[in-house]
């Protein structure tokens, strides 16, 4: 068993972040949790368990992490396998988890997320779903546009 608590992953834990082109519905959350839990519990690299965890944000963002200081390091083949499982989840949800050409923004925390191109996001006000970061210390899923990598 290799799933660990999200809060227990150290700052240097590796991170992968994905946003859905459309939010999954409340009744799909059990499927999302089940699939991500199975992925984390079964994630192996070269026959060794990877200490993994996940979180979701606003039915639209998925973050996966691997604590490589605990067990095995996530490697090429194991990352390919993880991506394949996410592709299956993406198809089951009828959404795209792999679109890196768009950003999801909102003017305030009560407004719905809106999909825009990166160029438009750079001139917008409010918040965005931040998919940039390769380790846990960088994880800030909802970030103000101003002062971020979008608009320093």
Protein Blocks (a to p, Z undefined) as FASTA:
>chain_A
ZZdcfklpcfklccdddddfbdcdfklmmmmmmmmmmmmmmpceehiacddddddeehla
ccddddfklmccddfklmmmmmmmmmmmmmmnopafkbckbccddfbfkbccddddfklm
mmpgcddddfbdjbfklpcfbacfehpaklZZ
